[in-house]
Amino acid sequence: MKKRLLKNMDWGILICCIALVLIGLVALMSATQDTEYEEFIKQIQWFLISIPILIIVICIDYELIARISPVLYIIFIALLIGVLFTEPINGASSWFDLKVFQFQPAEFAKIIVIIFLAYAITKVQERRKDEINNPLKLGLILLITLIPVALIIKQPDYGTACAFLVATVFMIYAAGIKKRYIISALAIVVIIVPIAYFYILPDHAKKRIDVYLNPESDPRGSGYNIIQSKLAIGAGELVGMGVLKGNQTQLGFLYPKTTDFIFSVIGEEMGFIVTSSIVLLYVTLIVKAIYIAKTAKDELGSYIAVGIARNIYVSHDGKHRNDNRTSSNNRSTTTVFKLWWKLNDNKLYINRFITKHKWKTSKSNIYRIIGEKYVLKQIKNR
């Protein structure tokens, strides 16, 4: 069994994860030298704790975890209710402070909800695959997600709640939901989004969206951290300023540099080569997750893989506050987007050059140029 387990394991995923962990540890070491490496040491401790947990989870069949997922789901719903009565940390009641460490149930609930949702979908589809399109059964499946989403919004943590919804959309789409439901959902979203923005969302949430789209609108307030993060990435250029040598990182312009803006730390101190490598590692993980979803031995495994792929792909916001009590948000989505934008711009110029070069050196074009010169010579001789 051990040989079969090792043979069937996708070592590429493990290598990508280890590479990301190592880059993250180096960045965290640099970002925490002014606090005597407190969070860096904690990260190493949790990394060492996670190794035996990883081995145990690998050895357990996911079908067994799926069978007990209803019980785990109820436990985490109780935890999500209980966390609402805790003291707010950084403006949100999302954490249990256990003195030794802090515990955020919403993060663990992501995995449990994905597994339970996959289990519920497979149960619905036991007789026929198109049973997912039964309005009553589809409503029950959606309810599995909507309960934790409502509790997480209450904290409030809109980014994490959005991540749950996106996972559900991916999974029910993979389950074969009919197009009419997709079109109807899109129409509802188009109608609800502007209404929610203008009439439902609180002012601080609207301000975060505005600053996310245009940080220069409030450069000394809510947009300050985002602008500093962009300056840090730009300062890194190709190979970075060197670990422990970033100006924005070491002089305290990035906050919080150990969480939301850790990518900016990497960009400033390790440069474009490392940041683009991170993007490629994430792309590799997403591609491998999709491949596993397509080649899984059963529908349950496929749906779980689709949900996990969402966890890799979707970046969610985290609410933090700096010394001036101004909110900042996760810029990894925009940062990666701008990174790929730069790559695409460069690729566009390269493609233009190659196309121009090919046009100039193509046989047909050479023959045309020779012909034109010959005709001009004949006219001149006349």
N, C-alpha and C positions, 0 to 999 in steps of 0.2 A: 504493500500500500504506500509506504514511504517513497519507494522508487517511482511509482506512478504519479504521486503528488508532485515530486520534484520535476518529473518529465513534463507534466501538464502545466506547470507554473509558467506564467509569462514573465521571464526575467527582465525583459525590457522595461516593464512598469516599475519593478523594484529598483532598477538602476536609475531611472528618471527621478523617482522619489528620493533616493539617497543623494543624488546630485543636487536636487532642490533644497534638501535639508542642509547639506554642507554649505551651499551658497548662503542660505538663510542664517546659519550659525556664524559665519564669518561677518556678515553684515550686522548681526545682532551684537557680536563682540565689539565691533567698532562703535555702534550706537549707544552702548551702555558703559563705555569706559569712564564717563563722568559720574556714574552711580555705582562704581566698584563692581561692575559686571553682574549686578544682581539678577536681572532678567535673563542674561546669557546663561548663568549657572542654572537657573530654574529650567530653561529650555533644554539644556543638556540632561538634566535629571529626568524630565518628562520623555526625552528621546530614549534614554536607557530603559525607562519603565515601559515604553511602548513596544520595545523589541519582543519581550516574552508574550505580550498581549497579541502582537502581530502573528507570532508563531501559533498561539492557541486558536485564534480566529481562522487561520489558514487550515488548521487540522479539523475544524468543525464544518460539517456540511451545511451550506446555506439553507437547505431545505429544513433542517432542524431549527435554525434561527427563525425561519419564516413561520414555522408552526407555533413557536412561542411568542411571535411578534404581537399578537393581540394583547397578551399580558403585559409585555414591555410597553406597548402603546398606552395602555391605561395608566401604568406607573408614571410615564413621562407627562401625560396629561395632568396627573395629580401634581407633579413637580412644577409644571408650567403655571398651575393655579397657585401653588404655594409661593413661588418666587415673586408673585405680584404683591405679597405682603412684606417683602424684605425692604431694607433701606436702599433707596436709589443710589447707584454708582454711575458717575458721569451722566446723570440725568435720566437714567433708565433703570427700572427694577428687573434686571435680567440675570443677576448673579446671586448665588448663595455664597456668603462669606464663611468658609469653614475654618478660618484662622490659619491653618496650614496652607491652604490653597483656596482659590475661588472656582466655583463650578457654575457653568452656564448651561442649563438644561436644554435650551433651544438648539445648541450646536449638536448635541447627541441625539436630540429628537429628529433632526434632519435624516439621519441614517435609519432610525427606527420607523419613521413615517414612510420612507421609501420602501423598506422591506415589507411593512404591513400593507401598503398600497399595492405593491406587486402581488402579494399573497391574495388580497381581496379580488384583484382583477382576474387572477388565474381561477379563483373559485367561481366567479361570475361566468367565466368562459368555459367551465367544465363541459357543459353540454354542447354549446355552439359558440364560435368565436364572436359572432355578431351580437351576442347578448349584451355586450358593452353598450350598444346603442339603445337599449331599453331605458326610457327616461327615468323610471324609478330606480333601477340598478345603478345607472350613471350618477344619479343624485346621491345615492348612498356612498358611492366611491368618492365623490367630491366632498362629501361631509367629513370623511376621514381627514382630509387636508384642511378644510375650513375651520374645524374646531381648534387645532393648534395655531392656525394663522390668526384667528380672532384673539386668542390669548397672547400671542406675541405682539400683535398690534397694540394691545392694552398696555404693554410694558413701558414705553413704546419702542419697537425695533422694526421699522418698516422694511429695511433692506433684507433682513432675515425672513420676514413674512413673504416678501416678494420671491425669494429663493424657493420657498415651499410651493408657491403657485406655479412657478416655471417648471419645477420638477414634475408636478402633476400633469401639466400640459404636455410635456415631452412623453410621459409614460402612457397617457391615454391615447395620444396620437400613435405611438408605437403599437398600442393594443388594437388599432383598427377602427377608431371612431369615425363616423361618417362626416363628410364634408359639410353637411348642413349645420352640424353643431359648431364646427370650426368657424364658418362664415358668421353664424349668429353670435358667437363669442366675440369675434373681432368687431362686429357692429356694436355690440354692447360696450366694449372697451372704448371704441371711438367716441361713443356718446358720454360714457361715464367719466373718462379722464379729464376733459375740460370742466365738467360740473364739479368733480372732486377737487380740482385745483383751485377753482374760484370760490366754491361755497362750503367745502367740507374740510380740506386740509387746514391745520393750524398755521399761524403766521411763520413759526420757526421752520416748519416743513417746506413751505413755499419758498422761504428765503434760501434754504439749502439747495433746492432745485434751481433757483435763479443763479446762485453763486456757482453751482456745478456747471451750468451752461455758459456763464460769463463771470469768471472770478474777478476780472478787472472792474466790475461794477462796484465792488467794495474792497479796494486793495488794502486798506488799513484795518478792516474788520473781518468779516467772514471769509473774504477771498484771500486774506494774507497768507495762510498756510498753503493754499493751493499754488499761489504764485511762487512762493519760496521753493515748493517741491519741483516746479518746472525749471526754476533757475538752477536747482541742484543737479537735475538730470542734464541740462544743457552744459553745465560746467564740467561734467565728466567726459564729454567728447567721446573719442574712440576707445581709449584704454583706461580712462578714469584718472583721478588725482592720486590714487593709492589708498589702501586700507589705513584707517586712522588719520587720514590727511584731508578729508573733505571739509571745506570751509563752512558750508551750510549745516552739515551734520555736527561738526565738532564745536561750532560757535553757538549752537542752540537756536538756529533759525527754523529748523524743522521740528514740528510738534504735532502729534506724538510720533517720534521717529522710530520707535520700536514696534509699532503696529501699523497704523494706516499709511505712513509714509516710508516704510522700510524699502519699498521699491526705489524711492528717490535716493535713499542712502546708497543702494547698490549702483544706481545710475551715476551718482557723483563720484564714488570711490572706485568702482570697477569698470565703468564705461559702457559704451554701446555694445561691445562684443559680448559681455556677460549678460546684459539686459536682454539682448536679442536671443541669446542662448536660452534664457529663462522662458521666453515666449515659445521658442521651438520645443522645449521640454514639455510645456503645457499642451502645445498642439499635438505632440506625440502621445501624451496621455489620453487626450480626447479621442484621437484616431484609434488608439488601442481599445479604449472603452467601447467605442462604436463597433469595432470589429468583434469584440467579445459578445456584445449584444446580438450581433448578426449570426454568430456561430455557436451560441450557447446551446446546451443540450436540451433545454426546455424553455417554455415561455417565462417561467418564474425567474430564471437566471437572466434572461434577456431583458425583462422589465427592470430588474435591479440594476443591471449594467447601464441602462439608459438613464435611470435616476442618478446614478453615481457620476455619469458623464456630465450631467447638469451641474453637479456639485463642483466639478472641476472648471466648467465653462463660465458659470454665472458668478460675477463679482458682486458682493453685497456691501452696503454702506454700514459704517459703524460710527455711532455718535460719540464724540469726545469733545472736551472743552479745554482751552488753554488758559494761561494766567489772566488774560483779559476777558474771560468768560465768553469768548466768541466760539461758535461751533465750527468744526472742521469735518470733512468727510473723506471717505476712501476714494482716491483718485486713480486706482490701478486700472480701471476700465479706460478712462481717458488717456492715461499715460501709455498704455499698451496700444490704444488706437492711434495716438500721435506717433508712436514708435513705428508702427506698421505704415502709417501715412508717409513718413520719411523714407522708409524702405521702398514703398511704391513709387514715390516721386523719383528716387534714384533709378529704380527699375525702368520708369518711363523714359528718362533721359538716355539710359543705356540702350533701351529698345529702339529709340529714335536714331541713335548713332548706328546701331547694327543694321537697321532697315535702310538707312541712307547709304551705309557702306555696301550692303548687299545690292542695292539698286545701282550703285556706281560700278560695281564689279561683276554684275550679272552678264551672261553671254549676250542676251538679246539687247541689252542696253549698250554694250560695247560695239556690237554690230551696227546699232542705230547711229552711234556717235561717229564710227568710221565712215558709214554711208553719208552722213551729213557733211563731214570734212571732204569726202570725195566729190560730192555735188558742188560744194563751195569752190573747190579747186578748179572744177570744170568750168564753172561760170566765170571765174577769174581769168582763166586761160583764153576764154572767148573775148 
